[in-house]
Amino acid sequence: MASLSIRIDLAPDNRVGPGKIQLLEMIAEHGSISAAGRALGMSYRRAWMLVEAMNKGFGQPVVEAQIGGKAGGGAKLSTFGADLVAHYRAIERAAEKAALPFLSRLAPGTVQG
């Protein structure tokens, strides 16, 4: 069945979609930008650049550094970053629910001219 993918354009240079949200979710899960990048098959540089673009675009951190201890530092989502993920996923669920009757009609062999 067809599926819906949401990208939200907030400003010309500030957009968020499934890839950035998944990166944030992996940072929350792994506690590290590099580990999140590895989990997604992404280089640390690419993951860092995406985080920096979000931090700049939103004018506040979505990811914060954690002070190192015995095991070293890491990264965690800021309160805003966690809210961003939660709101994006809520928008995604609402859009999927609204689009479901239409998506089911787009399956091969169901579209009528």
LUMVEXLUM-376566 format. One line per 5 residues: their letters; for each residue x, y, z of N, C-alpha, C, O, CB. Coordinates in Angstrom, 3 decimals. Glycine has a CB too. Layout:
a) X Y Z X Y Z X Y Z X Y Z X Y Z | ...
END
This chain:
masls) 0.832 -1.179 0.000 0.000 0.000 0.000 0.877 1.243 0.000 2.001 1.225 0.501 -0.947 -0.002 1.205 | 0.360 2.302 -0.556 1.073 3.572 -0.583 1.241 4.101 0.839 0.431 3.809 1.720 0.327 4.601 -1.465 | 2.289 4.874 1.050 2.501 5.486 2.361 2.766 6.975 2.180 3.076 7.445 1.085 3.680 4.805 3.114 | 2.637 7.684 3.258 2.786 9.128 3.254 4.091 9.504 3.937 4.444 8.942 4.973 1.590 9.807 3.949 | 4.801 10.452 3.353 6.020 10.974 3.945 5.840 12.477 4.091 5.455 13.158 3.141 7.284 10.623 3.080
iridl) 6.118 12.988 5.275 5.870 14.393 5.570 7.191 15.148 5.673 8.096 14.733 6.396 5.060 14.542 6.871 | 7.293 16.249 4.954 8.388 17.198 5.131 7.742 18.536 5.440 6.842 18.984 4.730 9.327 17.278 3.852 | 8.206 19.163 6.501 7.648 20.442 6.916 8.656 21.531 6.587 9.774 21.534 7.104 7.294 20.442 8.435 | 8.252 22.455 5.724 9.090 23.592 5.356 8.716 24.762 6.250 7.650 25.357 6.093 8.924 23.962 3.843 | 9.597 25.090 7.190 9.342 26.151 8.151 9.864 27.498 7.652 9.317 28.547 7.994 9.978 25.808 9.490
apdnr) 10.903 27.466 6.856 11.523 28.639 6.246 12.347 28.112 5.075 12.568 26.905 4.978 12.417 29.459 7.287 | 12.804 28.987 4.189 13.560 28.489 3.027 14.729 27.574 3.386 14.994 26.608 2.672 14.081 29.651 2.236 | 15.422 27.861 4.468 16.567 27.030 4.867 16.310 26.234 6.129 17.250 25.795 6.792 17.783 27.892 5.066 | 15.051 26.045 6.466 14.725 25.288 7.671 13.559 24.356 7.381 12.399 24.768 7.338 14.389 26.235 8.849 | 13.899 23.103 7.187 12.876 22.094 6.940 13.213 20.853 7.748 14.371 20.575 8.060 12.767 21.759 5.426
vgpgk) 12.176 20.131 8.067 12.368 18.902 8.831 11.491 17.820 8.215 10.339 18.054 7.848 12.028 19.110 10.347 | 12.066 16.647 8.116 11.345 15.527 7.526 11.749 14.237 8.198 12.369 14.255 9.261 11.600 15.445 6.023 | 11.404 13.122 7.592 11.627 11.830 8.241 13.088 11.535 8.562 13.374 10.919 9.588 11.094 10.745 7.374 | 14.014 11.958 7.713 15.423 11.674 7.959 15.966 12.382 9.187 16.638 11.767 10.014 16.235 12.061 6.764 | 15.677 13.676 9.312 16.157 14.433 10.471 15.478 13.953 11.750 16.114 13.869 12.801 15.909 15.938 10.272
iqlle) 14.206 13.644 11.662 13.500 13.149 12.849 14.073 11.804 13.277 14.262 11.563 14.470 11.981 13.023 12.573 | 14.348 10.934 12.326 14.937 9.638 12.668 16.323 9.829 13.297 16.682 9.115 14.233 15.035 8.738 11.409 | 17.096 10.786 12.788 18.399 11.073 13.384 18.229 11.518 14.836 18.956 11.054 15.714 19.143 12.157 12.572 | 17.280 12.407 15.092 17.038 12.850 16.470 16.616 11.681 17.362 17.058 11.582 18.507 15.959 13.946 16.497 | 15.774 10.808 16.847 15.348 9.639 17.623 16.540 8.727 17.942 16.627 8.174 19.038 14.267 8.850 16.853
miaeh) 17.441 8.579 16.992 18.622 7.737 17.225 19.585 8.395 18.217 20.222 7.699 19.008 19.349 7.456 15.895 | 19.699 9.722 18.185 20.525 10.422 19.171 19.939 10.192 20.562 20.671 9.919 21.513 20.613 11.951 18.850 | 18.621 10.302 20.675 17.970 10.056 21.967 18.205 8.621 22.428 18.430 8.380 23.614 16.458 10.341 21.873 | 18.155 7.681 21.512 18.328 6.263 21.863 19.769 5.918 22.219 20.022 5.179 23.171 17.870 5.386 20.715 | 20.718 6.462 21.441 22.119 6.068 21.601 22.942 7.029 22.457 24.034 6.676 22.902 22.755 5.947 20.256
gsisa) 22.430 8.241 22.693 23.153 9.202 23.515 24.398 9.773 22.870 25.303 10.252 23.553 23.526 8.571 24.789 | 24.438 9.719 21.533 25.640 10.159 20.824 25.293 10.458 19.372 24.531 9.723 18.743 26.760 9.087 20.908 | 25.849 11.527 18.851 25.631 11.855 17.432 26.339 10.829 16.560 25.781 10.376 15.561 26.140 13.292 17.103 | 27.561 10.457 16.927 28.300 9.493 16.105 27.623 8.125 16.106 27.528 7.488 15.057 29.741 9.361 16.606 | 27.152 7.664 17.266 26.466 6.367 17.323 25.150 6.413 16.555 24.774 5.438 15.906 26.208 5.956 18.785
agral) 24.457 7.535 16.626 23.210 7.687 15.867 23.503 7.632 14.369 22.788 6.975 13.612 22.499 9.020 16.232 | 24.552 8.323 13.951 24.941 8.287 12.543 25.281 6.878 12.096 24.843 6.437 11.033 26.125 9.206 12.298 | 26.060 6.169 12.902 26.409 4.777 12.558 25.161 3.913 12.435 25.055 3.099 11.519 27.357 4.179 13.617 | 24.218 4.088 13.355 22.986 3.288 13.326 22.197 3.530 12.044 21.458 2.661 11.582 22.111 3.608 14.545 | 22.362 4.718 11.479 21.632 5.073 10.250 22.491 4.929 8.996 22.041 5.255 7.897 21.115 6.499 10.347
gmsyr) 23.730 4.443 9.153 24.628 4.319 8.008 25.079 5.680 7.488 25.283 5.857 6.287 23.948 3.541 6.893 | 25.231 6.630 8.390 25.552 8.016 8.050 26.880 8.379 8.707 27.165 7.936 9.819 24.413 8.993 8.506 | 27.674 9.166 8.039 28.933 9.602 8.633 28.665 10.564 9.790 27.623 11.216 9.857 29.833 10.272 7.571 | 29.640 10.629 10.699 29.528 11.566 11.814 29.404 12.986 11.278 28.601 13.771 11.782 30.747 11.447 12.762 | 30.184 13.318 10.267 30.156 14.674 9.688 28.766 15.009 9.175 28.258 16.100 9.433 31.184 14.803 8.541
rawml) 28.149 14.093 8.460 26.800 14.334 7.928 25.792 14.501 9.062 24.961 15.409 9.027 26.368 13.177 7.002 | 25.861 13.639 10.056 24.946 13.729 11.201 25.144 15.063 11.924 24.172 15.735 12.271 25.170 12.541 12.182 | 26.401 15.442 12.150 26.700 16.702 12.833 26.177 17.890 12.024 25.608 18.821 12.594 28.219 16.843 13.068 | 26.363 17.867 10.716 25.890 18.970 9.868 24.365 19.091 9.914 23.837 20.203 9.924 26.357 18.763 8.415 | 23.658 17.969 9.942 22.199 18.007 10.038 21.751 18.577 11.380 20.808 19.366 11.441 21.615 16.604 9.841
veamn) 22.427 18.177 12.451 22.097 18.705 13.781 22.367 20.209 13.816 21.536 20.975 14.305 22.919 17.976 14.889 | 23.504 20.631 13.311 23.840 22.054 13.291 22.835 22.853 12.462 22.458 23.961 12.845 25.253 22.257 12.739 | 22.403 22.301 11.334 21.405 22.983 10.499 20.084 23.151 11.264 19.435 24.192 11.167 21.166 22.193 9.183 | 19.695 22.129 12.018 18.464 22.241 12.805 18.635 23.251 13.936 17.749 24.073 14.170 18.062 20.867 13.377 | 19.762 23.197 14.636 20.015 24.147 15.716 19.950 25.585 15.188 19.339 26.457 15.806 21.392 23.873 16.367
kgfgq) 20.578 25.811 14.057 20.589 27.155 13.458 19.200 27.546 12.965 18.739 28.659 13.217 21.595 27.220 12.295 | 18.541 26.637 12.269 17.231 26.925 11.692 16.175 27.241 12.733 15.320 28.099 12.513 16.776 25.767 10.864 | 16.227 26.556 13.864 15.244 26.782 14.914 15.675 27.873 15.886 14.877 28.320 16.710 14.991 25.500 15.668 | 16.930 28.306 15.797 17.413 29.355 16.680 17.585 28.917 18.116 17.721 29.743 19.018 16.491 30.503 16.634 | 17.579 27.627 18.320 17.808 27.061 19.642 18.244 25.618 19.465 17.955 25.004 18.438 16.532 27.159 20.538
pvvea) 18.928 25.076 20.446 19.439 23.717 20.281 18.332 22.661 20.258 17.400 22.697 21.063 20.411 23.402 21.391 | 18.456 21.733 19.327 17.611 20.541 19.331 18.388 19.397 19.983 17.805 18.439 20.493 17.161 20.160 17.878 | 19.697 19.517 19.955 20.589 18.534 20.572 21.574 19.298 21.445 22.095 20.341 21.052 21.339 17.662 19.489 | 21.819 18.762 22.635 22.759 19.371 23.572 23.869 18.378 23.892 23.648 17.168 23.943 22.038 19.823 24.868 | 25.057 18.912 24.105 26.176 18.069 24.522 25.983 17.671 25.975 25.492 18.448 26.793 27.532 18.799 24.327
qiggk) 26.377 16.457 26.273 26.389 15.994 27.662 27.830 16.034 28.144 28.743 15.615 27.432 25.780 14.546 27.802 | 28.026 16.529 29.332 29.364 16.611 29.900 29.903 15.203 30.111 29.202 14.316 30.599 29.356 17.404 31.231 | 31.152 15.021 29.737 31.777 13.707 29.853 32.022 13.304 31.292 32.286 14.136 32.161 33.075 13.686 29.100 | 31.930 12.062 31.508 32.232 11.477 32.818 33.256 10.391 32.594 34.139 10.530 31.747 30.944 10.909 33.526 | 33.151 9.343 33.325 34.082 8.225 33.192 34.029 7.626 31.779 35.058 7.252 31.217 33.764 7.143 34.240
aggga) 32.829 7.541 31.222 32.659 6.955 29.887 32.740 7.995 28.779 32.579 7.650 27.609 31.330 6.232 29.803 | 32.985 9.250 29.112 33.065 10.293 28.097 31.740 10.999 27.921 30.743 10.650 28.552 33.517 9.713 26.778 | 31.742 11.986 27.062 30.547 12.795 26.830 29.604 12.125 25.866 29.728 10.938 25.565 30.922 14.161 26.309 | 28.678 12.890 25.396 27.704 12.373 24.450 26.779 13.491 24.045 27.153 14.664 24.091 26.913 11.194 25.045 | 25.600 13.144 23.658 24.607 14.121 23.219 23.227 13.639 23.641 22.974 12.441 23.766 24.672 14.340 21.678
klstf) 22.352 14.600 23.854 20.966 14.270 24.176 20.081 15.321 23.536 20.536 16.417 23.210 20.731 14.198 25.724 | 18.819 14.983 23.357 17.878 15.953 22.819 17.581 17.000 23.882 17.435 16.688 25.064 16.575 15.261 22.346 | 17.496 18.238 23.440 17.029 19.288 24.342 15.534 19.082 24.543 14.915 18.267 23.859 17.342 20.727 23.776 | 14.967 19.814 25.470 13.514 19.754 25.651 12.824 20.121 24.349 11.846 19.485 23.957 13.054 20.697 26.792 | 13.336 21.148 23.678 12.761 21.549 22.396 12.909 20.432 21.361 11.978 20.160 20.603 13.431 22.839 21.888
gadlv) 14.073 19.788 21.328 14.296 18.695 20.382 13.336 17.541 20.604 12.807 16.977 19.646 15.720 18.198 20.485 | 13.106 17.187 21.861 12.144 16.113 22.176 10.737 16.523 21.767 9.977 15.707 21.246 12.178 15.769 23.687 | 10.385 17.793 22.002 9.066 18.289 21.579 8.936 18.278 20.064 7.879 17.941 19.531 8.827 19.709 22.113 | 10.010 18.646 19.367 10.008 18.642 17.903 9.689 17.244 17.382 8.847 17.090 16.497 11.371 19.124 17.352 | 10.345 16.238 17.917 10.096 14.851 17.503 8.644 14.462 17.799 7.967 13.886 16.947 11.073 13.881 18.225
ahyra) 8.177 14.773 18.989 6.815 14.397 19.379 5.777 15.092 18.494 4.812 14.464 18.058 6.567 14.746 20.859 | 5.973 16.374 18.231 5.010 17.109 17.393 5.051 16.620 15.951 4.008 16.485 15.310 5.298 18.621 17.440 | 6.251 16.354 15.436 6.369 15.839 14.067 5.637 14.499 13.956 4.869 14.287 13.017 7.867 15.679 13.661 | 5.871 13.607 14.901 5.213 12.288 14.849 3.698 12.421 14.986 2.961 11.647 14.374 5.759 11.368 15.960 | 3.219 13.379 15.770 1.773 13.612 15.894 1.197 14.118 14.574 0.123 13.687 14.155 1.478 14.624 17.025
ieraa) 1.912 15.030 13.924 1.485 15.538 12.609 1.450 14.389 11.606 0.511 14.263 10.819 2.438 16.670 12.108 | 2.473 13.565 11.646 2.571 12.422 10.736 1.390 11.460 10.934 0.787 11.007 9.961 3.907 11.678 10.954 | 1.067 11.155 12.182 -0.070 10.256 12.458 -1.388 10.868 11.986 -2.214 10.177 11.388 -0.152 9.940 13.967 | -1.588 12.159 12.251 -2.827 12.826 11.841 -2.943 12.870 10.317 -4.022 12.646 9.768 -2.886 14.254 12.419 | -1.843 13.154 9.642 -1.861 13.211 8.181 -2.111 11.826 7.588 -2.870 11.683 6.630 -0.538 13.784 7.648
ekaal) -1.473 10.815 8.161 -1.670 9.437 7.689 -3.135 9.023 7.841 -3.716 8.423 6.936 -0.755 8.457 8.467 | -3.717 9.346 8.979 -5.118 9.011 9.220 -6.028 9.717 8.206 -6.952 9.111 7.662 -5.522 9.395 10.660 | -5.756 10.998 7.963 -6.573 11.758 7.017 -6.388 11.263 5.581 -7.331 11.274 4.791 -6.228 13.244 7.102 | -5.177 10.832 5.249 -4.881 10.421 3.881 -5.214 8.963 3.590 -5.291 8.577 2.423 -3.440 10.661 3.593 | -5.411 8.155 4.606 -5.600 6.716 4.429 -6.662 6.338 3.392 -6.399 5.473 2.557 -5.963 6.108 5.738
pflsr) -7.841 6.946 3.411 -8.832 6.561 2.403 -8.377 6.845 0.970 -8.759 6.140 0.035 -10.129 7.282 2.667 | -7.565 7.877 0.812 -7.076 8.234 -0.514 -5.882 7.379 -0.913 -5.763 6.972 -2.069 -6.699 9.707 -0.558 | -5.001 7.107 0.040 -3.832 6.276 -0.242 -4.233 4.875 -0.664 -3.625 4.295 -1.564 -2.927 6.208 0.975 | -5.254 4.330 -0.018 -5.684 2.971 -0.354 -6.196 2.885 -1.785 -6.186 1.809 -2.382 -6.766 2.502 0.613 | -6.640 3.994 -2.334 -7.155 4.006 -3.709 -6.048 4.204 -4.738 -6.294 4.129 -5.942 -8.197 5.102 -3.867
lapgt) -4.814 4.460 -4.258 -3.703 4.659 -5.173 -2.908 3.388 -5.454 -1.964 3.405 -6.245 -2.793 5.700 -4.626 | -3.279 2.312 -4.822 -2.588 1.045 -5.042 -2.721 0.645 -6.508 -3.733 0.952 -7.139 -3.156 -0.067 -4.116 | -1.721 -0.031 -7.058 -1.804 -0.439 -8.451 -3.113 -1.196 -8.732 -3.506 -2.082 -7.973 -0.595 -1.310 -8.816 | -3.762 -0.836 -9.812 -4.985 -1.490 -10.217 -6.244 -0.897 -9.606 -7.347 -1.327 -9.944 -4.907 -2.915 -9.874 | -6.108 0.104 -8.693 -7.298 0.674 -8.066 -7.634 2.060 -8.575 -8.750 2.540 -8.379 -7.118 0.725 -6.585
vqg) -6.675 2.713 -9.231 -6.925 4.087 -9.727 -7.753 3.997 -10.999 -7.412 3.283 -11.942 -5.575 4.862 -9.998 | -8.841 4.734 -10.994 -9.712 4.763 -12.169 -9.680 6.158 -12.775 -9.703 7.157 -12.056 -11.169 4.353 -11.800 | -9.628 6.219 -14.096 -9.495 7.492 -14.797 -10.735 8.239 -15.006 -10.711 9.323 -15.589 -8.900 7.289 -16.059
END
